[in-house]
Amino acid sequence: MGNQLRYRSGQVQLIKVRVDSTTVIEAGDLVFLDTDDVKPASDFNWDTDLGTTQASFAAVFLGVAHQCSANGDTDPISVDVSPHSVYEFDVAASTYEVGDLLGPDESSSELHDQQLEGVASGGLAIARAVEYRSSSSSLLRVNFASAFHTGSANVNAAMG
């Protein structure tokens, strides 16, 4: 179901971020800040293994893209950094409890732009489940934790 924004509720806080002309972003992509511009999770450099890569990604995770950017576009796009907005996201099929920690899912040593999976620790997490799923599900409502919003639960969000 990728390539669509599935905002469900809560307060959105949009910021405008630059995009390089060669970067392609879809609305709903998990994005990170790469020095001075935003890129989708799939452009994040793989580092050793999934856990190491998820931890490094969490440290620069910006939020959820609300606008697309096609190849050749350089206009800034809006990204939601709010920890209070709720999105319905693709997840690795499993059961989920409210509060479960989630990080970006992967395949073939590349992070997915629009899919999450359960993670064991907060240092790997960029999201938290906000609904209970008693049977295996591949969709889940979540809150995100931007490393660039001091009100988020991201362990990298503190200033100073």
Secondary structure as UniProt FT lines:
FT   STRAND          7..9
FT   STRAND          14..17
FT   TURN            21..22
FT   TURN            27..28
FT   STRAND          30..34
FT   TURN            35..36
FT   STRAND          37..40
FT   HELIX           41..43
FT   HELIX           50..60
FT   STRAND          61..65
FT   TURN            71..72
FT   STRAND          77..80
FT   STRAND          86..96
FT   TURN            98..99
FT   STRAND          101..107
FT   TURN            108..109
FT   STRAND          110..118
FT   HELIX           122..124
FT   STRAND          127..129
FT   STRAND          133..144
FT   TURN            147..148
FT   TURN            150..151
FT   TURN            155..156
//
